[in-house]
Amino acid sequence: MMNVASYMKRIGYNGTCEPTWKTLQQIHKQHLLSVPFETISIHCGERITLDLQLLYNKIVLQHRGGFCFELNGLFSWLLRELGFQVILISGQVRNRFTKRYGPPNDHLILLVELDGQKWLCDVGFGEGFRSPFLLRSNEKQVEEHGSFRLSQDGDTWYLEKLSKPLAHGNENAIWTTLYKFTLASHHLEDFNAMCNYHQTSQSSIMVCKSFCSLHLPNGMITYIGRKLIVTQCAGEFCTKTQSELEESEIPKILQERFGITLTNPLIPKDMDIVHPPTEW
């Protein structure tokens, strides 16, 4: 059985469950601080299926994380149980390695309508925004780990992050697109094909790299391949510390830093991503 109270305990939230802006903001942030964005299952030989009960068992009962279809899929269930109006929308991530967008339905995002306004919610995208984002073109949102904004071109919206060198005083900042999306409504099963793609395609970062990332109060911690990266931020300025890991160290790191206990052997992976044959 799926239980709201157990889900709230999993994300460390003990506040009101009334469907208000304050509740939405707090549970969104707590989710990102508690549940990792990770591809561990793919590299442990564990099949991912978009069934809500299975997602609940993995994320809540087994104290695991997941990728966007899992995390935002289950989060949509929680929001609806609390009385929020939620629709699932589709995005395409701009791969930071290949600089290309993924295929249609590459990314699952949530849109919540509350008090006459629409808010973008996304607890399944690594270094994304922490607080729900007001759907308004050129809206800028400054957070503990960086600044974000939305832009619009016709029916297509773009989420962008302010990029700066990891040093103070440099004014040559640029906005980097993280993903694009439209507002067409979808169902969870619409993402089944792309869920399979991200478990099998050499053009998917999920297949090519074993990783796990979690938001920290003032930064991020990320495991990838055989590396551990800790990012510390002060507003828009961030510094990164990277350390190399022995393969034997990785299970302990996942348990101590991310709360993940492996049930199957992990094969660490950090391979180059094959450029997709088609540009979308």
DRENPA-3360 file (N, C-alpha, C; in nm, 2 decimals, always signed):
BEGIN
1 = MMNVASYM = +0.08/-0.12/+0.00/+0.00/+0.00/+0.00/+0.09/+0.13/+0.00 ~ +0.04/+0.23/-0.07/+0.11/+0.36/-0.07/+0.05/+0.45/+0.04 ~ +0.14/+0.51/+0.11/+0.10/+0.59/+0.23/+0.16/+0.73/+0.23 ~ +0.08/+0.83/+0.24/+0.13/+0.97/+0.23/+0.23/+1.00/+0.35 ~ +0.19/+0.95/+0.47/+0.27/+0.98/+0.59/+0.41/+0.92/+0.58 ~ +0.42/+0.80/+0.52/+0.55/+0.73/+0.50/+0.63/+0.81/+0.40 ~ +0.57/+0.86/+0.29/+0.64/+0.94/+0.19/+0.69/+1.07/+0.26 ~ +0.61/+1.13/+0.34/+0.65/+1.26/+0.41/+0.77/+1.23/+0.50;
9 = KRIGYNGT = +0.77/+1.11/+0.57/+0.88/+1.08/+0.66/+1.00/+1.06/+0.57 ~ +0.99/+0.99/+0.45/+1.10/+0.97/+0.37/+1.17/+1.10/+0.33 ~ +1.10/+1.21/+0.31/+1.16/+1.33/+0.26/+1.18/+1.43/+0.38 ~ +1.16/+1.38/+0.50/+1.19/+1.46/+0.62/+1.10/+1.58/+0.64 ~ +0.97/+1.56/+0.60/+0.88/+1.68/+0.61/+0.77/+1.64/+0.72 ~ +0.75/+1.74/+0.81/+0.66/+1.72/+0.92/+0.56/+1.84/+0.94 ~ +0.55/+1.92/+0.83/+0.46/+2.03/+0.84/+0.32/+2.00/+0.79 ~ +0.24/+2.11/+0.77/+0.10/+2.09/+0.73/+0.10/+2.03/+0.59;
17 = CEPTWKTL = -0.01/+1.95/+0.57/-0.04/+1.89/+0.44/-0.15/+1.96/+0.36 ~ -0.19/+2.08/+0.40/-0.28/+2.15/+0.32/-0.23/+2.19/+0.19 ~ -0.31/+2.19/+0.08/-0.26/+2.22/-0.05/-0.24/+2.37/-0.08 ~ -0.13/+2.42/-0.01/-0.10/+2.57/-0.02/+0.03/+2.58/-0.09 ~ +0.06/+2.71/-0.12/+0.19/+2.74/-0.18/+0.30/+2.71/-0.08 ~ +0.29/+2.73/+0.04/+0.39/+2.71/+0.14/+0.42/+2.56/+0.15 ~ +0.32/+2.47/+0.15/+0.33/+2.33/+0.15/+0.41/+2.28/+0.02 ~ +0.36/+2.33/-0.09/+0.43/+2.29/-0.22/+0.57/+2.33/-0.22;
25 = QQIHKQHL = +0.61/+2.45/-0.18/+0.75/+2.49/-0.17/+0.83/+2.40/-0.08 ~ +0.78/+2.38/+0.04/+0.86/+2.30/+0.14/+0.88/+2.16/+0.10 ~ +0.77/+2.09/+0.05/+0.79/+1.95/+0.02/+0.88/+1.93/-0.11 ~ +0.87/+2.03/-0.20/+0.96/+2.03/-0.32/+1.10/+2.03/-0.28 ~ +1.13/+2.13/-0.19/+1.27/+2.14/-0.15/+1.32/+2.02/-0.07 ~ +1.23/+1.98/+0.02/+1.27/+1.86/+0.11/+1.30/+1.74/+0.02 ~ +1.22/+1.72/-0.08/+1.24/+1.61/-0.17/+1.38/+1.61/-0.23 ~ +1.42/+1.72/-0.28/+1.55/+1.74/-0.34/+1.66/+1.72/-0.24;
33 = LSVPFETI = +1.64/+1.76/-0.12/+1.74/+1.74/-0.01/+1.75/+1.60/+0.04 ~ +1.65/+1.52/+0.01/+1.64/+1.39/+0.07/+1.65/+1.27/-0.02 ~ +1.60/+1.29/-0.15/+1.59/+1.18/-0.24/+1.68/+1.20/-0.36 ~ +1.78/+1.12/-0.38/+1.88/+1.14/-0.48/+1.83/+1.12/-0.63 ~ +1.89/+1.19/-0.72/+1.87/+1.17/-0.86/+1.98/+1.08/-0.90 ~ +1.94/+0.95/-0.94/+2.04/+0.85/-0.96/+2.01/+0.75/-1.07 ~ +2.11/+0.69/-1.12/+2.10/+0.58/-1.22/+2.15/+0.45/-1.17 ~ +2.16/+0.43/-1.04/+2.22/+0.31/-0.99/+2.15/+0.19/-1.03;
41 = SIHCGERI = +2.02/+0.19/-1.04/+1.95/+0.06/-1.08/+2.00/+0.01/-1.21 ~ +2.02/+0.10/-1.31/+2.06/+0.06/-1.45/+2.19/-0.01/-1.44 ~ +2.28/+0.03/-1.35/+2.41/-0.03/-1.34/+2.43/-0.14/-1.24 ~ +2.31/-0.18/-1.18/+2.30/-0.29/-1.09/+2.22/-0.40/-1.15 ~ +2.18/-0.38/-1.28/+2.09/-0.48/-1.34/+1.95/-0.49/-1.30 ~ +1.90/-0.38/-1.24/+1.76/-0.37/-1.19/+1.67/-0.30/-1.29 ~ +1.57/-0.37/-1.34/+1.48/-0.31/-1.44/+1.39/-0.20/-1.38 ~ +1.37/-0.09/-1.45/+1.28/+0.02/-1.40/+1.15/+0.01/-1.48;
49 = TLDLQLLY = +1.04/+0.00/-1.41/+0.91/+0.00/-1.47/+0.83/+0.11/-1.41 ~ +0.75/+0.18/-1.49/+0.68/+0.30/-1.45/+0.54/+0.25/-1.39 ~ +0.55/+0.18/-1.28/+0.43/+0.14/-1.20/+0.44/+0.21/-1.07 ~ +0.33/+0.29/-1.03/+0.34/+0.37/-0.91/+0.38/+0.29/-0.79 ~ +0.32/+0.18/-0.77/+0.35/+0.10/-0.65/+0.49/+0.05/-0.65 ~ +0.55/+0.01/-0.76/+0.69/-0.02/-0.77/+0.78/+0.10/-0.74 ~ +0.74/+0.21/-0.79/+0.82/+0.33/-0.77/+0.81/+0.37/-0.62 ~ +0.70/+0.36/-0.56/+0.68/+0.38/-0.41/+0.77/+0.29/-0.33;
57 = NKIVLQHR = +0.76/+0.16/-0.37/+0.84/+0.06/-0.29/+0.99/+0.10/-0.30 ~ +1.04/+0.14/-0.42/+1.18/+0.17/-0.44/+1.22/+0.30/-0.36 ~ +1.15/+0.40/-0.39/+1.19/+0.54/-0.33/+1.16/+0.55/-0.19 ~ +1.04/+0.51/-0.14/+1.00/+0.53/-0.01/+1.04/+0.42/+0.08 ~ +1.01/+0.29/+0.05/+1.04/+0.18/+0.14/+1.18/+0.14/+0.13 ~ +1.24/+0.14/+0.01/+1.38/+0.10/+0.00/+1.48/+0.21/+0.01 ~ +1.43/+0.33/+0.03/+1.51/+0.45/+0.05/+1.61/+0.47/-0.06 ~ +1.56/+0.46/-0.18/+1.64/+0.48/-0.30/+1.60/+0.61/-0.37;
65 = GGFCFELN = +1.67/+0.65/-0.48/+1.63/+0.76/-0.56/+1.58/+0.71/-0.70 ~ +1.61/+0.78/-0.80/+1.57/+0.74/-0.94/+1.60/+0.85/-1.04 ~ +1.55/+0.83/-1.16/+1.56/+0.94/-1.26/+1.42/+1.00/-1.28 ~ +1.41/+1.10/-1.37/+1.29/+1.19/-1.37/+1.16/+1.11/-1.38 ~ +1.15/+1.01/-1.46/+1.02/+0.94/-1.47/+0.98/+0.88/-1.34 ~ +1.07/+0.83/-1.26/+1.04/+0.77/-1.13/+1.01/+0.88/-1.03 ~ +1.10/+0.98/-1.02/+1.09/+1.08/-0.91/+0.97/+1.17/-0.93 ~ +0.96/+1.22/-1.05/+0.84/+1.31/-1.08/+0.71/+1.23/-1.09;
73 = GLFSWLLR = +0.72/+1.11/-1.14/+0.60/+1.03/-1.15/+0.54/+1.00/-1.01 ~ +0.63/+0.96/-0.92/+0.57/+0.94/-0.78/+0.54/+1.07/-0.71 ~ +0.61/+1.17/-0.73/+0.58/+1.30/-0.67/+0.45/+1.35/-0.72 ~ +0.41/+1.33/-0.84/+0.28/+1.37/-0.89/+0.17/+1.30/-0.81 ~ +0.19/+1.17/-0.78/+0.09/+1.10/-0.70/+0.08/+1.17/-0.56 ~ +0.19/+1.20/-0.50/+0.19/+1.26/-0.37/+0.11/+1.40/-0.37 ~ +0.14/+1.48/-0.47/+0.07/+1.61/-0.48/-0.08/+1.59/-0.50 ~ -0.12/+1.50/-0.58/-0.26/+1.48/-0.60/-0.33/+1.43/-0.47;
81 = ELGFQVIL = -0.26/+1.34/-0.40/-0.31/+1.29/-0.27/-0.33/+1.41/-0.18 ~ -0.25/+1.51/-0.19/-0.26/+1.63/-0.10/-0.36/+1.73/-0.15 ~ -0.42/+1.71/-0.27/-0.52/+1.80/-0.32/-0.47/+1.90/-0.42 ~ -0.35/+1.89/-0.47/-0.30/+1.98/-0.57/-0.35/+1.94/-0.71 ~ -0.37/+2.04/-0.80/-0.40/+2.01/-0.94/-0.27/+2.00/-1.01 ~ -0.25/+1.88/-1.07/-0.12/+1.85/-1.13/-0.14/+1.79/-1.27 ~ -0.06/+1.84/-1.37/-0.05/+1.77/-1.49/+0.09/+1.74/-1.52 ~ +0.11/+1.63/-1.60/+0.24/+1.58/-1.64/+0.27/+1.64/-1.78;
89 = ISGQVRNR = +0.39/+1.70/-1.79/+0.43/+1.76/-1.92/+0.56/+1.70/-1.96 ~ +0.59/+1.72/-2.09/+0.71/+1.65/-2.15/+0.82/+1.75/-2.18 ~ +0.94/+1.72/-2.16/+1.06/+1.80/-2.19/+1.16/+1.73/-2.27 ~ +1.26/+1.80/-2.31/+1.38/+1.74/-2.38/+1.50/+1.81/-2.32 ~ +1.59/+1.73/-2.26/+1.71/+1.78/-2.19/+1.82/+1.80/-2.29 ~ +1.88/+1.92/-2.28/+2.00/+1.95/-2.36/+2.12/+1.88/-2.29 ~ +2.17/+1.78/-2.35/+2.28/+1.70/-2.29/+2.41/+1.79/-2.28 ~ +2.46/+1.80/-2.16/+2.58/+1.89/-2.14/+2.71/+1.84/-2.20;
97 = FTKRYGPP = +2.71/+1.71/-2.24/+2.82/+1.65/-2.31/+2.82/+1.66/-2.46 ~ +2.70/+1.62/-2.51/+2.69/+1.63/-2.66/+2.63/+1.76/-2.71 ~ +2.57/+1.84/-2.62/+2.51/+1.97/-2.66/+2.39/+1.95/-2.74 ~ +2.33/+1.83/-2.74/+2.21/+1.81/-2.82/+2.09/+1.78/-2.73 ~ +1.97/+1.81/-2.78/+1.85/+1.77/-2.71/+1.82/+1.62/-2.72 ~ +1.76/+1.57/-2.62/+1.71/+1.43/-2.62/+1.59/+1.42/-2.71 ~ +1.54/+1.30/-2.73/+1.42/+1.28/-2.81/+1.29/+1.33/-2.74 ~ +1.18/+1.34/-2.81/+1.05/+1.38/-2.74/+1.02/+1.29/-2.63;
105 = NDHLILLV = +0.96/+1.34/-2.52/+0.93/+1.27/-2.40/+1.06/+1.22/-2.32 ~ +1.17/+1.29/-2.35/+1.30/+1.27/-2.28/+1.30/+1.30/-2.13 ~ +1.21/+1.39/-2.09/+1.21/+1.43/-1.95/+1.07/+1.46/-1.91 ~ +1.03/+1.41/-1.79/+0.90/+1.43/-1.73/+0.91/+1.54/-1.63 ~ +0.82/+1.64/-1.64/+0.81/+1.76/-1.55/+0.67/+1.77/-1.50 ~ +0.65/+1.84/-1.40/+0.51/+1.86/-1.34/+0.47/+2.01/-1.35 ~ +0.34/+2.03/-1.37/+0.29/+2.16/-1.37/+0.17/+2.17/-1.27 ~ +0.18/+2.25/-1.17/+0.08/+2.26/-1.07/+0.01/+2.40/-1.08;
113 = ELDGQKWL = -0.12/+2.39/-1.09/-0.20/+2.51/-1.09/-0.25/+2.54/-0.95 ~ -0.22/+2.66/-0.90/-0.25/+2.70/-0.76/-0.29/+2.84/-0.75 ~ -0.41/+2.87/-0.70/-0.45/+3.01/-0.68/-0.44/+3.09/-0.81 ~ -0.47/+3.03/-0.92/-0.48/+3.10/-1.05/-0.34/+3.12/-1.12 ~ -0.24/+3.06/-1.06/-0.11/+3.06/-1.12/-0.05/+2.92/-1.15 ~ +0.04/+2.91/-1.25/+0.10/+2.78/-1.28/+0.24/+2.78/-1.24 ~ +0.28/+2.66/-1.17/+0.41/+2.65/-1.11/+0.48/+2.52/-1.17 ~ +0.60/+2.54/-1.22/+0.68/+2.43/-1.27/+0.74/+2.36/-1.15;
121 = CDVGFGEG = +0.72/+2.23/-1.14/+0.79/+2.15/-1.04/+0.87/+2.04/-1.10 ~ +0.99/+2.01/-1.04/+1.08/+1.91/-1.10/+1.17/+1.86/-0.99 ~ +1.14/+1.75/-0.94/+1.23/+1.69/-0.84/+1.32/+1.57/-0.90 ~ +1.32/+1.57/-1.03/+1.40/+1.47/-1.10/+1.50/+1.52/-1.20 ~ +1.57/+1.63/-1.16/+1.67/+1.68/-1.26/+1.79/+1.74/-1.18 ~ +1.87/+1.65/-1.13/+2.00/+1.69/-1.08/+2.02/+1.83/-1.03 ~ +2.08/+1.91/-1.10/+2.12/+2.05/-1.06/+2.01/+2.15/-1.10 ~ +1.88/+2.11/-1.09/+1.77/+2.20/-1.12/+1.73/+2.29/-1.00;
129 = FRSPFLLR = +1.62/+2.36/-1.02/+1.57/+2.46/-0.92/+1.52/+2.38/-0.80 ~ +1.52/+2.45/-0.69/+1.47/+2.38/-0.56/+1.33/+2.42/-0.53 ~ +1.29/+2.54/-0.56/+1.16/+2.59/-0.53/+1.08/+2.59/-0.65 ~ +0.95/+2.55/-0.65/+0.86/+2.56/-0.77/+0.88/+2.69/-0.84 ~ +0.87/+2.68/-0.97/+0.91/+2.80/-1.06/+0.78/+2.85/-1.12 ~ +0.75/+2.98/-1.10/+0.64/+3.04/-1.16/+0.65/+3.04/-1.31 ~ +0.55/+2.99/-1.38/+0.55/+2.98/-1.52/+0.53/+3.12/-1.58 ~ +0.64/+3.19/-1.61/+0.63/+3.33/-1.66/+0.76/+3.35/-1.74;
137 = SNEKQVEE = +0.75/+3.40/-1.86/+0.86/+3.42/-1.95/+0.95/+3.52/-1.89 ~ +1.09/+3.50/-1.89/+1.19/+3.59/-1.84/+1.19/+3.60/-1.69 ~ +1.11/+3.51/-1.62/+1.11/+3.51/-1.48/+1.25/+3.45/-1.43 ~ +1.31/+3.52/-1.33/+1.44/+3.48/-1.28/+1.42/+3.43/-1.14 ~ +1.49/+3.33/-1.10/+1.48/+3.27/-0.96/+1.62/+3.25/-0.91 ~ +1.65/+3.32/-0.80/+1.79/+3.31/-0.74/+1.77/+3.21/-0.62 ~ +1.86/+3.11/-0.62/+1.86/+3.01/-0.52/+2.00/+2.99/-0.46 ~ +2.00/+2.91/-0.35/+2.13/+2.89/-0.28/+2.24/+2.84/-0.37;
145 = HGSFRLSQ = +2.20/+2.77/-0.48/+2.31/+2.70/-0.56/+2.31/+2.76/-0.70 ~ +2.25/+2.87/-0.73/+2.25/+2.93/-0.86/+2.13/+3.01/-0.90 ~ +2.13/+3.07/-1.02/+2.01/+3.14/-1.07/+1.95/+3.07/-1.19 ~ +1.82/+3.08/-1.20/+1.75/+3.01/-1.31/+1.65/+3.11/-1.37 ~ +1.62/+3.09/-1.50/+1.51/+3.17/-1.56/+1.44/+3.08/-1.66 ~ +1.32/+3.13/-1.70/+1.24/+3.07/-1.80/+1.23/+3.17/-1.92 ~ +1.24/+3.11/-2.04/+1.22/+3.19/-2.16/+1.12/+3.11/-2.25 ~ +1.06/+3.18/-2.35/+0.95/+3.12/-2.43/+0.97/+3.16/-2.57;
153 = DGDTWYLE = +0.95/+3.07/-2.66/+0.95/+3.09/-2.81/+0.83/+3.01/-2.86 ~ +0.72/+3.08/-2.88/+0.60/+3.02/-2.93/+0.54/+2.93/-2.82 ~ +0.52/+2.80/-2.86/+0.47/+2.71/-2.76/+0.58/+2.64/-2.68 ~ +0.70/+2.67/-2.71/+0.81/+2.60/-2.64/+0.87/+2.69/-2.54 ~ +0.89/+2.63/-2.42/+0.95/+2.70/-2.31/+1.09/+2.64/-2.28 ~ +1.18/+2.73/-2.23/+1.32/+2.69/-2.20/+1.35/+2.72/-2.06 ~ +1.41/+2.62/-1.99/+1.47/+2.64/-1.85/+1.62/+2.67/-1.87 ~ +1.66/+2.78/-1.82/+1.80/+2.82/-1.83/+1.87/+2.84/-1.70;
161 = KLSKPLAH = +2.00/+2.81/-1.69/+2.07/+2.84/-1.57/+2.19/+2.94/-1.59 ~ +2.21/+3.03/-1.50/+2.32/+3.13/-1.52/+2.45/+3.06/-1.50 ~ +2.54/+3.06/-1.60/+2.67/+3.00/-1.59/+2.77/+3.10/-1.57 ~ +2.86/+3.08/-1.47/+2.97/+3.17/-1.44/+3.10/+3.08/-1.41 ~ +3.22/+3.14/-1.45/+3.34/+3.07/-1.40/+3.33/+3.05/-1.25 ~ +3.40/+2.95/-1.20/+3.40/+2.93/-1.05/+3.49/+3.02/-0.98 ~ +3.47/+3.15/-1.00/+3.55/+3.26/-0.93/+3.46/+3.38/-0.92 ~ +3.49/+3.46/-0.82/+3.42/+3.59/-0.80/+3.47/+3.70/-0.89;
169 = GNENAIWT = +3.38/+3.79/-0.92/+3.42/+3.91/-0.99/+3.42/+3.90/-1.14 ~ +3.38/+3.78/-1.20/+3.38/+3.77/-1.35/+3.24/+3.81/-1.40 ~ +3.23/+3.91/-1.48/+3.10/+3.95/-1.53/+3.05/+3.89/-1.66 ~ +3.14/+3.80/-1.72/+3.10/+3.74/-1.85/+3.02/+3.62/-1.83 ~ +2.90/+3.64/-1.77/+2.81/+3.53/-1.74/+2.72/+3.50/-1.87 ~ +2.69/+3.38/-1.88/+2.59/+3.34/-1.99/+2.49/+3.25/-1.93 ~ +2.37/+3.25/-2.00/+2.26/+3.16/-1.96/+2.27/+3.03/-2.05 ~ +2.27/+2.92/-1.98/+2.28/+2.79/-2.05/+2.15/+2.72/-2.04;
177 = TLYKFTLA = +2.10/+2.67/-2.15/+1.97/+2.60/-2.15/+1.99/+2.46/-2.09 ~ +1.90/+2.43/-2.00/+1.90/+2.29/-1.93/+1.81/+2.20/-2.01 ~ +1.68/+2.25/-2.03/+1.59/+2.17/-2.11/+1.48/+2.26/-2.17 ~ +1.41/+2.20/-2.27/+1.29/+2.27/-2.33/+1.17/+2.18/-2.31 ~ +1.05/+2.25/-2.31/+0.93/+2.17/-2.28/+0.81/+2.25/-2.34 ~ +0.70/+2.18/-2.35/+0.57/+2.24/-2.39/+0.47/+2.21/-2.28 ~ +0.36/+2.27/-2.29/+0.26/+2.25/-2.18/+0.15/+2.15/-2.21 ~ +0.17/+2.07/-2.31/+0.07/+1.97/-2.35/+0.07/+1.86/-2.23;
185 = SHHLEDFN = -0.05/+1.82/-2.20/-0.07/+1.72/-2.09/-0.04/+1.58/-2.13 ~ +0.02/+1.50/-2.04/+0.05/+1.37/-2.07/+0.01/+1.28/-1.95 ~ +0.02/+1.14/-1.98/+0.00/+1.04/-1.88/+0.13/+0.97/-1.85 ~ +0.15/+0.91/-1.74/+0.27/+0.85/-1.70/+0.31/+0.74/-1.81 ~ +0.21/+0.67/-1.86/+0.24/+0.56/-1.95/+0.30/+0.62/-2.09 ~ +0.28/+0.75/-2.11/+0.33/+0.81/-2.23/+0.48/+0.81/-2.23 ~ +0.54/+0.79/-2.12/+0.69/+0.79/-2.10/+0.75/+0.66/-2.10 ~ +0.67/+0.55/-2.12/+0.73/+0.41/-2.11/+0.84/+0.39/-2.21;
193 = AMCNYHQT = +0.82/+0.44/-2.34/+0.92/+0.41/-2.44/+1.05/+0.48/-2.41 ~ +1.05/+0.61/-2.36/+1.17/+0.68/-2.32/+1.23/+0.62/-2.19 ~ +1.15/+0.57/-2.10/+1.20/+0.50/-1.99/+1.29/+0.38/-2.03 ~ +1.24/+0.31/-2.13/+1.32/+0.20/-2.18/+1.45/+0.25/-2.26 ~ +1.43/+0.36/-2.33/+1.54/+0.42/-2.40/+1.66/+0.46/-2.31 ~ +1.62/+0.52/-2.19/+1.72/+0.56/-2.10/+1.78/+0.44/-2.02 ~ +1.73/+0.32/-2.04/+1.80/+0.21/-1.98/+1.88/+0.12/-2.08 ~ +1.87/+0.16/-2.21/+1.93/+0.08/-2.31/+2.02/+0.15/-2.42;
201 = SQSSIMVC = +1.99/+0.28/-2.44/+2.06/+0.35/-2.55/+2.20/+0.41/-2.51 ~ +2.29/+0.39/-2.59/+2.43/+0.44/-2.57/+2.43/+0.59/-2.59 ~ +2.32/+0.65/-2.64/+2.31/+0.80/-2.65/+2.24/+0.86/-2.53 ~ +2.22/+0.78/-2.42/+2.16/+0.82/-2.30/+2.27/+0.83/-2.19 ~ +2.27/+0.95/-2.12/+2.37/+0.96/-2.01/+2.34/+0.86/-1.90 ~ +2.22/+0.82/-1.89/+2.18/+0.72/-1.79/+2.25/+0.59/-1.81 ~ +2.27/+0.55/-1.93/+2.33/+0.42/-1.97/+2.48/+0.43/-1.96 ~ +2.54/+0.55/-2.00/+2.68/+0.57/-2.02/+2.75/+0.60/-1.88;
209 = KSFCSLHL = +2.67/+0.65/-1.79/+2.74/+0.69/-1.66/+2.66/+0.65/-1.54 ~ +2.72/+0.58/-1.45/+2.66/+0.55/-1.32/+2.68/+0.67/-1.23 ~ +2.57/+0.73/-1.19/+2.58/+0.85/-1.11/+2.47/+0.86/-1.00 ~ +2.49/+0.94/-0.90/+2.40/+0.97/-0.80/+2.43/+1.11/-0.75 ~ +2.33/+1.20/-0.74/+2.35/+1.33/-0.70/+2.24/+1.37/-0.60 ~ +2.28/+1.45/-0.50/+2.18/+1.50/-0.40/+2.21/+1.64/-0.36 ~ +2.10/+1.72/-0.35/+2.12/+1.86/-0.31/+2.16/+1.86/-0.16 ~ +2.25/+1.96/-0.13/+2.29/+1.99/+0.01/+2.24/+2.13/+0.04;
217 = PNGMITYI = +2.23/+2.17/+0.16/+2.18/+2.30/+0.19/+2.25/+2.42/+0.12 ~ +2.38/+2.40/+0.09/+2.45/+2.51/+0.02/+2.54/+2.44/-0.10 ~ +2.48/+2.35/-0.17/+2.55/+2.29/-0.28/+2.49/+2.16/-0.32 ~ +2.58/+2.07/-0.37/+2.54/+1.94/-0.42/+2.65/+1.84/-0.39 ~ +2.62/+1.72/-0.38/+2.72/+1.61/-0.38/+2.68/+1.51/-0.49 ~ +2.78/+1.47/-0.57/+2.76/+1.39/-0.69/+2.86/+1.28/-0.69 ~ +2.81/+1.15/-0.71/+2.90/+1.04/-0.74/+2.88/+1.01/-0.89 ~ +2.99/+0.99/-0.96/+2.98/+0.95/-1.10/+3.10/+0.87/-1.14;
225 = GRKLIVTQ = +3.08/+0.75/-1.19/+3.18/+0.66/-1.23/+3.27/+0.61/-1.11 ~ +3.39/+0.67/-1.10/+3.48/+0.65/-0.99/+3.52/+0.78/-0.93 ~ +3.43/+0.88/-0.93/+3.46/+1.01/-0.87/+3.35/+1.05/-0.78 ~ +3.39/+1.13/-0.68/+3.30/+1.20/-0.59/+3.32/+1.35/-0.60 ~ +3.22/+1.43/-0.63/+3.23/+1.57/-0.65/+3.14/+1.64/-0.55 ~ +3.20/+1.73/-0.48/+3.12/+1.81/-0.38/+3.13/+1.96/-0.43 ~ +3.01/+2.01/-0.45/+3.00/+2.15/-0.49/+2.94/+2.24/-0.38 ~ +3.02/+2.34/-0.34/+2.97/+2.44/-0.24/+2.94/+2.57/-0.31;
233 = CAGEFCTK = +2.82/+2.63/-0.28/+2.78/+2.75/-0.34/+2.75/+2.86/-0.24 ~ +2.77/+2.98/-0.29/+2.73/+3.10/-0.22/+2.66/+3.19/-0.33 ~ +2.53/+3.17/-0.34/+2.45/+3.24/-0.44/+2.49/+3.18/-0.58 ~ +2.53/+3.27/-0.67/+2.57/+3.23/-0.81/+2.71/+3.18/-0.82 ~ +2.79/+3.18/-0.71/+2.93/+3.14/-0.72/+2.95/+3.01/-0.65 ~ +3.01/+2.91/-0.72/+3.03/+2.78/-0.67/+3.17/+2.73/-0.69 ~ +3.22/+2.65/-0.60/+3.35/+2.58/-0.61/+3.32/+2.43/-0.60 ~ +3.41/+2.36/-0.67/+3.39/+2.21/-0.68/+3.52/+2.15/-0.63;
241 = TQSELEES = +3.50/+2.04/-0.55/+3.61/+1.96/-0.50/+3.59/+1.81/-0.55 ~ +3.69/+1.76/-0.62/+3.67/+1.62/-0.68/+3.77/+1.53/-0.62 ~ +3.73/+1.41/-0.59/+3.82/+1.31/-0.54/+3.80/+1.18/-0.61 ~ +3.91/+1.10/-0.64/+3.90/+0.97/-0.71/+3.86/+0.86/-0.60 ~ +3.78/+0.77/-0.65/+3.74/+0.66/-0.56/+3.79/+0.53/-0.61 ~ +3.82/+0.44/-0.52/+3.85/+0.30/-0.55/+3.71/+0.23/-0.56 ~ +3.70/+0.13/-0.65/+3.57/+0.07/-0.67/+3.51/+0.01/-0.54 ~ +3.60/-0.04/-0.46/+3.56/-0.10/-0.33/+3.50/+0.01/-0.23;
249 = EIPKILQE = +3.53/+0.14/-0.26/+3.48/+0.24/-0.17/+3.34/+0.29/-0.20 ~ +3.30/+0.26/-0.33/+3.17/+0.32/-0.38/+3.05/+0.28/-0.30 ~ +3.03/+0.15/-0.27/+2.91/+0.11/-0.19/+2.90/+0.19/-0.05 ~ +3.01/+0.21/+0.01/+3.01/+0.28/+0.14/+2.98/+0.43/+0.12 ~ +3.04/+0.49/+0.02/+3.00/+0.63/-0.02/+2.86/+0.64/-0.04 ~ +2.80/+0.55/-0.12/+2.65/+0.56/-0.15/+2.57/+0.55/-0.02 ~ +2.61/+0.46/+0.06/+2.54/+0.44/+0.19/+2.55/+0.56/+0.28 ~ +2.67/+0.61/+0.30/+2.70/+0.72/+0.40/+2.66/+0.85/+0.35;
257 = RFGITLTN = +2.68/+0.88/+0.22/+2.65/+1.02/+0.17/+2.52/+1.03/+0.11 ~ +2.46/+0.92/+0.06/+2.33/+0.93/-0.02/+2.22/+0.85/+0.05 ~ +2.26/+0.77/+0.15/+2.15/+0.69/+0.21/+2.11/+0.57/+0.13 ~ +2.19/+0.52/+0.03/+2.16/+0.41/-0.05/+2.23/+0.29/-0.01 ~ +2.16/+0.18/+0.02/+2.22/+0.05/+0.04/+2.20/-0.04/-0.08 ~ +2.31/-0.08/-0.14/+2.30/-0.16/-0.26/+2.25/-0.30/-0.23 ~ +2.16/-0.35/-0.31/+2.12/-0.49/-0.29/+2.17/-0.58/-0.40 ~ +2.23/-0.52/-0.51/+2.29/-0.59/-0.62/+2.43/-0.52/-0.65;
265 = PLIPKDMD = +2.52/-0.60/-0.70/+2.66/-0.54/-0.73/+2.64/-0.42/-0.83 ~ +2.72/-0.32/-0.81/+2.72/-0.20/-0.90/+2.84/-0.21/-0.99 ~ +2.82/-0.19/-1.12/+2.93/-0.18/-1.21/+2.95/-0.03/-1.24 ~ +3.06/+0.03/-1.19/+3.08/+0.17/-1.21/+3.10/+0.20/-1.36 ~ +3.05/+0.31/-1.41/+3.06/+0.34/-1.55/+3.07/+0.49/-1.57 ~ +3.16/+0.53/-1.66/+3.17/+0.67/-1.70/+3.23/+0.68/-1.84 ~ +3.14/+0.64/-1.94/+3.18/+0.63/-2.08/+3.13/+0.75/-2.16 ~ +3.20/+0.78/-2.27/+3.15/+0.89/-2.36/+3.01/+0.85/-2.41;
273 = IVHPPTEW = +2.93/+0.95/-2.43/+2.80/+0.93/-2.48/+2.80/+0.93/-2.64 ~ +2.74/+0.84/-2.70/+2.73/+0.83/-2.84/+2.63/+0.94/-2.89 ~ +2.67/+1.02/-2.99/+2.58/+1.13/-3.04/+2.46/+1.06/-3.10 ~ +2.34/+1.11/-3.07/+2.22/+1.05/-3.13/+2.22/+1.07/-3.28 ~ +2.16/+0.98/-3.36/+2.17/+0.99/-3.51/+2.08/+1.10/-3.56 ~ +1.98/+1.14/-3.47/+1.89/+1.25/-3.51/+1.89/+1.37/-3.42 ~ +1.88/+1.49/-3.47/+1.87/+1.61/-3.39/+1.73/+1.65/-3.37 ~ +1.68/+1.67/-3.25/+1.55/+1.71/-3.22/+1.54/+1.85/-3.19;
% end
